[in-house]
Amino acid sequence: MNKSTGLPFSATLQQEIKDRFHFVDEDHAGRRRLFFDNAGGSFRLKAAIERHALVDAMPDCSERMHDAALHLQDIEARGAADARLIFNAQGGSVFASHTASGAMFDVIHAVAENVSGNNVVTSVLEHPSSFDAVSYYAEKTGKTLRVAPSNLETGGIDVDAIVALVDKDTCFLSVMYASNISGAKIDIEAVVRRAREVKPDLYIIVDAVQHAPHGVIDLSRTPVDAMNIAPYKFFGCRGSGLTWLSERMARLPHHKLVAKAESVWDLGSAAPAQFAVLTAIVDYVCWLGAQFIESTDRRERFVQGMKRIELHERALLGRLLDGSATVPGLRHIAGVTVHLDYADLSKRDLIVAMSIDHLTPAQAVHEYAQRGVIVYERVQSSLYSKRMLESFGLTGAIRVSPLHCQSFDDVDRFLQITAELTGERAA
Ligand SMILES: Cc1ncc(COP(=O)(O)O)c(C=O)c1O
């Protein structure tokens, strides 16, 4: 197994995987399409959609004592257990929200208002869901906002840059697991270890929305206080965010119904379908893992499945960048610039930020769409990318984000279309 170049799935397994997802090769209207915008909402597992529909079809409220209600309670409990399994978290609380952003605002609110300290630390690459929550509550509580800069070479944030901002008076640190602009992974294990060397009881909050669908997370190695995911970027459904909280985090004062236990963060009626989707996601990754190992342990299978996803995606990333004997990769097509192109692929999720010389990102996205390819432009006029792009000195970029259910053939088709797009200029 080559960790730096990845390892693609066999053709047979690749097809089996593809068959488990909706709309991989065609759009809703049956048109042939390459969907390379999975950082904006990933392909959905058929099983997740089916489970969502079936569980949501039940009229029952889970807070009752009849059979159907008990069944729904069981679905919720299994989903919460699977959320812990994804993070390898023990204890603490799991809570469901409508979006990952909503959960992040709630978490930051609780820490900022209830934990002492005169400064808060975050990074310039954070999604607005955490960056804006951090800056809003820093201002509201009179704390200094400290922002770690990005690294132009890696496309990520250096551990040193984060740790340098932490001191004994830091109220909390909020940092993402991987950038949804460059794909660069942040070394969270080192961040946690070194930041707690400075302040042992530091509250640490991690946005894992981008990274969770692409690699193994292990809170036993990275003990943080809060971590959230968005199932719609993790092969599941929209309208859902799932967050895990440490015991001490869960007990901080927060919005809750007075009579509920101290560590409950859910407000209002639960939506069991959210939890059913999470279990369908974990079932799928475990199925994938079981193609490679004998274990019957759910976490071991899950970890193996995620490792294989990571390796296949790394192989796709290598193919996208360097191509093959028959198709040149993005690094080798004249007129294409790959931004933040760090050589060590093991430090990157499957996201590429690129430009085409004679096209603005918006024009390029349009041209790709005309040819049946969905990619996304990250531009400074967008509140979702301005701060990050500025930190990299970029005015804009095309974001290309395939998923593990896609193959070398899909990447090659993208490369051919890209070559056509650049070639058209000379014609
Ligand atoms: C890294 C990251 N964090 C958080 C979010 C917010 O997720 P949601 O749309 O569920 O609020 C996103 C969404 O794009 C994201 O990419």
The ligand as a Tripos MOL2 file, in Angstrom:
@<TRIPOS>MOLECULE
LIG
   16    16     1     0     0
SMALL
NO_CHARGES

@<TRIPOS>ATOM
      1 C1        -15.7330   23.3460    6.5070 C.3       1 LIG1
      2 C2        -17.2000   23.6420    6.6780 C.ar      1 LIG1
      3 N1        -17.6870   23.8820    7.8940 N.ar      1 LIG1
      4 C3        -18.9860   24.1430    8.1040 C.ar      1 LIG1
      5 C4        -19.8800   24.1960    7.0670 C.ar      1 LIG1
      6 C5        -21.3030   24.5400    7.3590 C.3       1 LIG1
      7 O1        -22.1760   23.4580    7.1730 O.3       1 LIG1
      8 P1        -23.7480   23.6980    7.1340 P.3       1 LIG1
      9 O2        -24.0900   24.0500    5.7280 O.co2     1 LIG1
     10 O3        -24.3650   22.3840    7.5470 O.co2     1 LIG1
     11 O4        -24.0890   24.7640    8.0710 O.co2     1 LIG1
     12 C6        -19.4190   23.9560    5.7660 C.ar      1 LIG1
     13 C7        -20.3440   24.0520    4.6290 C.2       1 LIG1
     14 O5        -19.9680   24.3350    3.5150 O.2       1 LIG1
     15 C8        -18.0520   23.6730    5.5640 C.ar      1 LIG1
     16 O6        -17.5400   23.4320    4.3460 O.3       1 LIG1
@<TRIPOS>BOND
     1     1     2 1
     2     2     3 ar
     3     2    15 ar
     4     3     4 ar
     5     4     5 ar
     6     5     6 1
     7     5    12 ar
     8     6     7 1
     9     7     8 1
    10     8     9 2
    11     8    10 1
    12     8    11 1
    13    12    13 1
    14    12    15 ar
    15    13    14 2
    16    15    16 1
@<TRIPOS>SUBSTRUCTURE
     1 LIG1         1 GROUP 0 **** ****
